[in-house]
Amino acid sequence: MALAEREPGAGEAALRESLGTYWSAMNWLDMGSDFDAAHEELHLVGRVARRWFASGCRIDFSNSEYDDTCPVVLAHNRFGISLGFTGDAVCSICGGDASECERFPGRSYRVRASVIGGRCNVCAAESCGNHSPGELYEAQAIVVVTKASVEEISIVADPAQPDARLTRVSVSTAGIKRVVSSGFEVGDEVQCDYCLHPCGGMVRID
């Protein structure tokens, strides 16, 4: 598609989508040698999004409360969620008990597409129109939890699933009033300038 044919707002949408990608990259690279590089890129893309687009960056408002869902803000909270649960889990490729399957989660295997346990064994989707039964594909082995009983939920420094982290943080109206005009009323649109300021560092837990 030629640049002139793209839908209005496509560039901004792509740029904002990349913020989520960098957020995820920081999660998977946490404490690694490339973490700082991903962090710098996240801030750079955030500044571009804030400066280039007229829509700016808005803090979400619903049910009389403000919440920040910006990936740049969220990425600086270096902790996540861990679930303690008991249950059953199967391999997405063969449908067998995941604890006994010889395949390694996250590793790709050449498989013939089929529906196993109500899921496509290539993408693990319950409704898949992308993989034709009988055709060969590269499929990543995934552990699919079919039955679970959650025992506890913990806040941890290094979650087993790197992206199991905060997806929004509450913003107090009192805090907003301290930095916006005196005429502010709850429900007013609030712009976020987080990316226009120097990084304030990471929030970590022991």
Residue pairs with C-beta under 8 A, 6 or more apart in sequence:
12 49
12 52
12 53
12 55
15 45
15 48
15 49
15 52
15 53
16 49
18 45
19 42
19 45
19 46
19 49
19 70
19 71
19 72
20 71
22 38
22 41
22 42
22 45
22 71
22 75
23 42
23 71
23 72
23 74
23 75
24 162
24 163
25 38
25 42
26 35
26 38
26 39
26 42
26 75
27 75
27 80
27 162
27 163
27 165
28 162
28 163
29 35
29 38
30 78
30 158
30 162
31 158
39 75
39 199
42 71
42 72
42 75
43 72
43 195
43 199
46 70
46 71
46 72
46 194
46 195
47 195
47 196
49 57
49 195
50 56
50 57
50 192
50 193
50 195
50 196
51 196
56 191
56 192
57 70
57 191
57 192
57 193
57 194
57 195
58 189
58 190
58 191
58 192
59 66
59 67
59 68
59 171
59 176
59 190
59 191
59 192
60 66
60 67
60 68
60 69
60 168
61 67
61 187
61 189
61 190
64 186
64 187
65 170
66 170
66 171
66 172
66 173
66 176
66 190
67 168
67 169
67 170
67 171
68 74
68 168
68 169
68 170
68 171
68 192
69 167
69 168
70 192
70 194
72 194
72 195
73 169
73 192
73 194
74 165
74 166
74 167
74 168
74 169
76 199
76 200
76 201
76 202
76 203
77 165
77 166
77 169
77 202
77 203
78 157
78 202
78 203
78 204
78 205
79 155
79 156
79 157
79 159
79 165
79 203
79 204
79 205
80 155
80 156
80 157
80 158
80 159
80 161
80 162
80 163
80 164
80 165
80 166
81 153
81 154
81 155
81 156
81 159
81 164
81 165
82 153
82 154
82 155
82 156
82 159
82 160
82 164
83 150
83 152
83 153
83 154
84 150
84 151
84 152
84 153
84 154
85 145
85 148
85 149
85 150
85 151
86 148
86 149
86 151
87 145
87 146
87 147
87 148
87 149
88 97
88 145
88 146
88 147
88 148
89 97
89 98
89 99
89 143
89 144
89 145
89 146
90 96
90 97
90 98
90 101
90 117
90 143
90 144
90 146
91 97
91 98
91 101
91 103
91 141
91 142
91 143
91 144
92 119
92 121
92 124
92 139
92 140
92 141
92 142
92 143
92 144
93 101
93 103
93 109
93 111
93 116
93 121
93 139
93 141
94 101
94 103
94 116
94 121
95 116
95 117
95 121
98 105
98 143
98 144
101 141
103 109
103 141
104 141
105 141
105 142
105 143
106 140
106 141
107 140
107 141
108 138
108 139
108 140
108 141
109 138
109 139
109 140
109 141
110 136
110 137
110 138
110 139
111 121
111 122
111 136
111 137
111 138
111 139
112 134
112 135
112 136
112 137
113 120
113 121
113 122
113 131
113 132
113 133
113 134
113 135
113 136
113 137
114 120
114 121
114 133
114 134
115 121
115 133
117 144
117 146
118 126
119 125
119 126
119 128
119 144
120 126
120 128
120 130
120 131
121 139
122 128
122 130
122 131
122 137
122 139
123 130
123 131
123 139
124 142
124 144
131 137
155 205
156 205
157 204
157 205
157 206
159 165
171 190
173 186
176 184
176 190
177 184
180 190
